[in-house]
Amino acid sequence: MVTRFTHGQILLPDGFSPEAEVEVHAGAIVAAGPLPPAGSDTEIIDLQGDYLVPGYIDVQVNGGGGVLFNDHPTLEGVRTIAAAHRSYGTTAMMPTLISDALSVVKAGIEAVDQAIEAGDDNILGIHIEGPFLSPQKCGIHDPKKFLVLDDEAVDILCSLKHGRTLVTIAPEMNEPHHIETLVKRGVIVALGHTNGRYEDAKAALAAGASGFTHLYNAMSPMQSRAPGVVGAAMENQNAYASVIVDGRHVDPVMLKLALKARPHDRFMLITDAMPNAGTDLDHFILQGRKIYVHDGECRDEDGVFAGASLTMDDAVKNSVALLDLSLEEAVRMASTYPARFLGLDHRYGQITPGAKAHLLRLNKAFDVVGVYSQTGWVMRKAA
């Protein structure tokens, strides 16, 4: 049966339209815009003036539903994490491994391949954040697990059969020729957890790196005579930068300055979510360390951030409230731009014919009140 969404503010590629309607069939958008009267066999969903926007895409999800991907690099682990984030608007994601043994990386890659082979269209690939990072900017990562890229590691990172692979590395700890090899073999490389110089970042970008992981956080800062990796990110107008907009990881003023310095369509909202997402957990264990969840933060006993206590619906609302962005631009940073970063914007992140039918209904307060995806239409709460 064809399903038609009507009587809403629908975000099309050229902006919100109150006159537009959207039809979906067999998991895909088949029509969008002003449409002729619906047939008698069409299911009608009346949005009652609510917003209809593309499903959110999160390229950095460490866990959810009580599961940490590192601890459960299995098909079941992937599905549990994805299910925990779905009601918060994340209809597609990159399950993310923090620094660990290469055996865990292999298992995570196999789990993601299994999910995609099984037809889980909410899994776009895998994000491997480390272990090729800087001990000086390790954050919550265990520096004992850190490695330097070599041919064996490159082969493992390139072993995903389906979907996209995103790898975060510290450029000063690895050779540009390895970055070039990864990119030539289809891996997306981002710079993060780095204390590198501006020159290190520039060399990595020249070798094919195309992203910066959680801008400002765990990254050499911009100084008057040492621009650092942050300076390289600010200067660059093409690479994508992910940002954690929770009002805690980065002062909103700094994010506003970044938005003034670089094109908005080169920013992506991420959650950097941990196992507590979608639960009421007040703590969890991360590689042997107890992490406390309190007042919207995840920290160890020394106060070090351990990912974020954030979901994509709140990231979007925070971007409007804290960064003075329009809802349209905040939604695109959570959907269209990450899809473009991954080279998947022909199928994800837009309401346009041929794209996946991943859709969100938002109320006037921008809360996610309904999610339409591969699993069907699910109302989170009464609209």
C-alpha positions in Angstrom: 0.0 0.0 0.0 1.1 3.5 -0.7 1.3 5.8 2.3 0.8 9.6 1.9 1.9 12.2 4.4 -0.1 15.4 4.2 -1.0 18.7 6.0 2.4 19.3 7.4 5.5 21.5 7.0 7.6 19.1 4.9 11.3 19.7 4.4 12.1 19.3 0.7 15.6 20.0 -0.7 14.7 23.6 -1.3 13.2 24.2 2.2 10.0 23.7 4.2 6.8 23.5 2.2 3.3 23.6 3.7 1.8 22.7 0.3 3.9 19.5 -0.3 2.9 16.0 0.3 5.0 12.8 0.4 4.2 9.3 -0.8 6.2 6.2 0.2 5.9 2.7 -1.0 8.0 -0.4 -0.3 10.5 1.5 1.9 11.2 4.3 -0.6 9.9 7.8 -1.3 8.1 7.7 -4.6 6.7 11.2 -4.8 7.3 14.5 -3.0 5.8 18.0 -3.6 2.3 19.1 -4.7 0.6 15.9 -5.7 -2.7 15.0 -7.4 -5.6 13.6 -5.2 -4.7 10.4 -3.5 -6.2 7.1 -4.7 -8.8 5.2 -2.7 -6.2 2.6 -1.7 -3.7 5.1 -0.2 -3.1 5.3 3.5 -3.3 8.9 4.6 -1.2 10.2 7.6 -2.4 13.7 8.6 0.5 15.6 10.1 -1.9 18.2 11.6 0.6 21.0 10.9 3.6 19.2 12.3 7.0 19.0 10.6 8.1 16.1 8.4 11.9 15.9 8.0 14.5 13.4 6.9 15.6 10.8 9.5 18.7 11.7 11.4 22.1 10.1 10.6 24.6 9.7 13.4 28.2 8.8 12.3 29.4 8.3 15.9 27.4 6.0 18.1 29.4 4.0 20.7 26.4 2.4 22.3 22.9 2.5 23.5 20.2 0.3 25.1 22.8 -0.7 27.8 25.2 -2.0 25.1 28.7 -0.8 24.3 29.7 -1.8 20.8 33.3 -2.7 21.9 31.8 -5.2 24.4 29.3 -6.6 22.0 30.7 -6.4 18.5 27.9 -8.8 17.2 24.8 -8.5 15.1 22.7 -8.5 18.2 24.8 -5.7 19.7 24.5 -3.6 16.5 20.7 -4.1 16.5 20.3 -3.3 20.2 22.2 0.0 19.8 20.2 1.0 16.7 16.9 0.2 18.3 17.8 2.3 21.4 18.4 5.4 19.2 15.5 5.0 16.7 12.8 6.7 18.8 15.1 9.7 19.2 15.1 10.2 15.5 18.3 8.3 14.4 17.1 6.2 11.5 20.6 5.4 10.2 24.0 5.2 12.0 27.6 4.2 12.0 28.2 1.9 15.1 31.5 3.1 16.5 34.4 1.3 18.2 36.7 3.2 20.5 40.4 2.1 20.6 40.7 -1.6 21.1 42.6 -4.7 20.0 42.5 -5.4 16.2 40.6 -8.6 17.0 37.7 -6.4 18.3 37.9 -4.2 15.2 37.7 -7.4 13.0 34.6 -8.6 15.0 32.9 -5.2 14.7 33.5 -5.1 11.0 32.0 -8.6 10.7 29.0 -7.6 12.8 28.3 -4.6 10.6 28.6 -6.7 7.4 26.1 -9.2 8.8 23.6 -6.4 9.6 23.9 -4.9 6.1 23.7 -8.4 4.5 20.6 -9.1 6.5 19.0 -5.9 5.0 19.2 -3.6 8.0 19.1 -0.3 6.1 19.6 1.7 9.3 23.3 0.5 9.4 25.4 2.5 7.0 28.8 1.1 8.0 31.3 1.3 10.8 33.3 4.1 12.5 36.6 3.0 13.9 37.8 5.7 16.3 41.3 4.6 17.1 43.5 2.9 18.1 45.7 5.1 15.8 45.5 8.1 18.1 47.7 10.4 20.2 48.4 9.5 23.9 48.5 13.3 24.5 44.9 13.6 23.5 43.6 10.2 24.5 40.5 11.4 26.3 38.8 8.4 27.7 40.6 6.0 25.2 43.1 3.7 26.8 46.6 4.7 25.4 47.9 1.1 26.1 45.8 0.0 23.2 47.2 2.6 20.8 48.9 1.4 17.6 50.5 3.0 14.6 49.1 2.2 11.1 50.9 -0.5 9.2 50.1 -2.7 6.2 48.3 -5.3 8.4 46.1 -2.7 10.1 45.3 -1.0 6.8 44.1 -4.4 5.4 41.8 -4.9 8.4 40.4 -1.4 8.1 39.7 -2.0 4.4 37.9 -5.3 5.0 34.3 -4.2 5.3 32.4 -5.8 2.4 29.3 -3.6 2.6 28.6 0.0 3.6 31.1 2.7 4.5 34.1 2.6 6.8 35.1 5.8 8.7 38.4 5.8 10.5 39.5 8.5 13.0 43.3 8.8 13.3 45.9 11.3 14.7 47.8 12.5 11.7 51.1 13.1 13.6 51.1 9.4 14.7 50.7 8.0 11.3 52.3 8.3 7.8 50.5 10.2 5.1 51.0 7.4 2.6 48.9 5.1 4.8 46.1 7.7 4.7 46.4 7.8 1.0 46.2 4.0 0.7 43.1 3.9 3.0 41.3 6.6 0.9 42.2 4.9 -2.4 40.7 1.7 -1.0 37.5 3.4 -0.1 37.9 4.3 3.5 36.9 7.7 4.8 39.6 9.2 7.0 38.9 11.8 9.7 41.4 13.5 12.1 40.8 13.4 15.8 42.3 12.7 19.2 45.3 14.5 17.9 47.9 16.8 19.3 49.3 17.4 15.8 50.6 20.5 14.3 48.8 22.5 11.7 51.3 21.1 9.2 50.4 17.5 10.2 46.8 18.2 9.6 47.5 19.8 6.2 49.6 16.8 5.1 46.8 14.4 6.1 44.2 16.5 4.2 46.5 16.5 1.2 46.7 12.7 1.4 42.9 12.4 1.3 41.5 12.9 4.8 38.1 14.5 4.6 36.9 15.0 8.1 37.5 16.2 11.6 36.1 14.2 14.5 34.3 16.1 17.3 35.8 19.5 16.4 37.7 21.2 19.4 37.4 18.1 21.6 40.7 16.1 22.0 42.4 18.3 19.4 45.3 20.6 19.4 43.9 24.1 19.9 44.3 27.2 17.7 47.0 29.6 19.1 48.5 32.8 17.8 51.7 31.2 16.5 50.5 27.6 16.4 47.2 27.1 14.5 47.1 23.4 15.4 44.5 21.0 14.1 41.7 23.3 15.1 43.3 26.0 13.0 43.6 23.7 10.0 39.9 22.8 10.4 38.9 26.4 10.5 40.9 27.3 7.4 39.6 24.3 5.4 36.4 24.9 3.6 35.8 21.4 2.2 36.4 18.8 4.9 33.5 17.9 7.2 33.6 18.5 10.9 31.4 16.6 13.4 30.3 18.5 16.5 28.8 17.5 19.9 26.2 20.1 20.7 25.3 19.3 24.3 26.3 22.7 25.8 29.0 20.8 27.8 31.7 19.5 25.4 32.1 22.8 23.6 31.1 26.3 24.6 28.3 27.4 22.2 30.3 30.6 21.5 33.1 28.5 20.0 30.7 26.6 17.9 29.1 29.8 16.6 32.6 31.0 15.6 33.2 27.8 13.7 29.9 28.2 11.9 31.0 31.7 10.9 34.3 30.5 9.6 33.2 27.5 7.6 30.3 26.5 5.3 27.3 25.2 7.3 27.0 22.2 4.9 30.4 21.0 6.1 29.2 20.3 9.7 27.5 17.2 11.1 25.8 16.7 14.4 26.9 13.6 16.3 25.9 12.1 19.7 29.1 10.2 20.6 26.5 8.2 22.6 27.3 5.6 25.2 25.4 2.6 26.6 23.1 4.7 28.7 21.3 6.1 25.7 17.7 5.0 25.7 18.0 3.8 29.3 17.9 5.1 32.9 21.4 3.8 33.7 23.3 6.0 36.1 26.6 4.3 35.3 28.3 1.8 33.0 31.7 0.1 32.7 34.0 1.2 29.9 37.1 -1.0 29.5 37.3 -1.7 33.2 36.5 1.9 34.3 33.3 3.0 36.0 31.6 5.8 34.1 29.1 7.9 35.9 26.0 9.4 34.2 24.9 12.5 35.9 23.4 15.8 34.8 23.5 15.0 31.1 27.2 14.0 31.2 29.2 10.8 31.1 32.5 11.1 33.1 34.9 8.8 34.9 35.9 9.3 38.5 38.6 11.8 37.5 36.1 13.9 35.6 37.2 12.9 32.1 34.4 12.9 29.5 33.5 9.4 28.3 31.5 10.1 25.2 28.3 12.0 25.7 24.8 11.6 27.2 23.1 12.9 24.1 20.5 11.8 21.5 20.1 13.3 18.1 16.7 14.9 18.8 18.4 16.9 21.6 21.4 17.7 19.4 19.0 19.2 16.9 17.0 21.2 19.5 20.3 22.3 21.1 21.5 23.6 17.8 18.5 25.8 17.4 18.5 27.0 21.0 22.3 27.4 21.6 23.6 28.1 18.1 20.8 30.3 16.8 20.4 28.0 13.8 17.1 27.6 12.0 15.3 24.2 12.4 15.9 23.6 8.7 19.7 24.0 9.0 19.9 22.0 12.3 18.0 19.1 10.6 20.2 19.2 7.6 23.3 19.0 9.9 21.7 15.9 11.3 20.7 14.3 8.1 21.6 15.7 4.7 25.2 16.7 5.4 26.3 13.4 7.1 24.7 11.5 4.2 26.7 13.7 1.8 29.9 13.1 3.9 29.4 9.4 3.5 28.5 9.6 -0.2 25.0 8.3 0.4 22.9 11.4 -0.1 21.2 9.9 -3.1 19.5 7.4 -0.8 19.6 9.0 2.7 19.1 12.4 4.4 16.7 14.0 1.9 13.0 13.9 1.2 13.2 13.3 -2.5 11.9 10.5 -4.9 14.2 7.5 -4.8 15.5 8.1 -1.3 14.9 5.7 1.6 11.6 6.3 3.4 13.3 7.4 6.6 11.1 10.2 8.0 10.5 12.0 11.2 7.5 13.8 12.5 8.4 16.7 14.8 6.0 18.7 16.8 6.1 22.5 17.3 8.7 22.1 20.1 10.8 20.1 17.6 10.4 16.9 19.6 10.4 13.6 17.6 6.8 12.3 17.9 6.9 9.8 15.1 9.5 7.8 13.2 8.9 6.1 9.8 11.6 3.7 8.6 12.2 0.2 7.6 10.3 -1.0 10.7 7.2 1.0 9.8 5.5 4.0 11.4 6.1 4.3 15.1 4.6 7.1 17.2 6.9 8.0 20.1 4.1 9.8 22.0 0.9 11.5 21.2 1.3 14.3 18.7 
